[in-house]
């Protein structure tokens, strides 16, 4: 096989693989979405429990930090609280 034929063969294989991925994209995304939705609820419960646990000891600091983040999100010219 010469260099040109080799390149054409590789292009055919890669093109076929990409085409199959594109055709199956809808069903793949549906499967991933079906897996993600229940996990979202679980993570929300865990986040709420974490917030509740932290608010007992660090409630004032969390409120102050949340305010700083919201101010920065509305106007990025303000100091970045993540730095």
C-alpha positions in Angstrom: 0.0 0.0 0.0 1.4 3.4 -1.0 1.3 6.5 1.1 -1.7 7.9 -0.6 -3.7 4.7 -0.3 -2.7 4.4 3.3 -4.0 7.9 4.0 -7.2 7.3 2.2 -7.8 4.1 4.2 -7.2 5.8 7.5 -9.5 8.7 6.5 -12.2 6.1 5.6 -11.8 4.4 9.0 -11.8 7.6 11.0 -14.7 9.0 9.0 -16.8 5.9 9.6 -16.0 6.0 13.3 -17.0 9.6 13.5 -20.2 9.0 11.5 -21.2 6.2 13.9 -20.6 8.4 16.9 -22.8 11.2 15.3 -25.6 8.8 14.5 -25.6 7.3 18.1 -25.3 10.7 19.8 -29.0 10.9 20.6 -29.3 7.5 22.3 -25.9 8.0 24.0 -27.0 11.4 25.5 -30.4 9.9 26.5 -28.6 7.1 28.5 -26.3 9.6 30.2 -29.2 11.9 31.1 -31.2 8.9 32.6 -28.1 8.2 34.8 -27.5 11.9 35.7 -31.0 12.8 36.9 -31.2 10.5 39.9 -27.6 11.4 40.8 -28.5 15.1 40.7 -31.1 14.6 43.4 -28.6 12.6 45.6 -26.0 15.3 45.2 -28.5 18.0 46.1 -29.3 16.2 49.3 -25.6 15.9 50.1 -25.0 19.6 49.4 -27.9 20.6 51.6 -26.6 18.5 54.4 -23.1 20.0 54.0 -24.5 23.5 54.0 -26.5 22.7 57.2 -23.5 21.3 58.9 -21.2 24.2 58.0 -23.8 26.9 58.8 -23.8 25.9 62.5 -20.1 26.8 62.9 -19.3 29.1 60.0 -22.7 30.7 59.3 -21.6 34.3 59.4 -18.5 33.6 57.3 -20.5 31.7 54.7 -23.1 34.5 54.4 -20.3 37.1 54.0 -18.5 35.0 51.3 -21.8 34.4 49.4 -22.4 38.1 49.4 -18.9 38.7 48.0 -19.4 36.1 45.3 -22.8 37.5 44.3 -21.3 41.0 44.1 -18.4 39.8 42.0 -20.8 37.8 39.7 -22.8 40.9 39.0 -19.8 43.1 38.4 -16.5 41.4 37.6 -14.7 44.7 38.2 -15.1 44.1 41.9 -12.5 42.1 43.9 -12.5 38.4 43.1 -13.3 36.4 46.3 -11.7 33.3 44.8 -8.2 34.8 44.8 
